[in-house]
Amino acid sequence: MKYQIFQIRVTEAEVNLINKTGDFNAVPKFAAKRDLDFAEMRGTTVEALAKECFDNGYYTHVANITGSDLENVFHIGNMGPEENIERLDRMHSISVGDLVLDENNILWVVANFGFNEVCELEVA
């Protein structure tokens, strides 16, 4: 099955702004990416925060991975094989806060342990 991978990408200009101001919150998507690791400590869930970030357009579709299930996609996104990855943009290894869209249009977030369902996307 083919899975779509979404990651929060920070541009060079956004990194420069953070460095210039010394304020990570100067770039809301960067602050949100940081918060995904600690969602529960911030009084929310990783699913709710990921949905908010997705709705705000913070995520970029960076790759498609052909795999058998979510765990296999996680493995391929971190270890390969490269021929199972169709890269569309810069991509880091799959980690907490990244999103995976399955063939049933279910959006999953990589959680601290496993995957949590975010929502079902409506087909346009």
DASUL-V878321 format. One line per field, one symbol per residue. ss: DSSP state (H for helix, E for strand, L for the rest). psi: psi as a letter, one per 40 degrees, with the letter a starting at -180 (. if undefined). A space follows every 10 residues. Layout:
ss = ???
psi = ???
//
This chain:
ss = LEEEEEEELL LHHHHHHHHH HLLHHHLHHH HHHHHHLLLH HHLLLHHHHH HHHHHLLLEE EEEEEELLLH HHHHHHHHHL LHHHEEELLL LLLLLLLLEE ELLLLEEEEE LLLLEEEEEE LLLL
psi = ihihhhihhh iddddddddd dehdedgddd dddddddfdd eefaiddddd dddddefdih hdihhhidad ddddddedea ideehhheih hiihiheiih hieefhhihh idhaihhdih hhh.
//
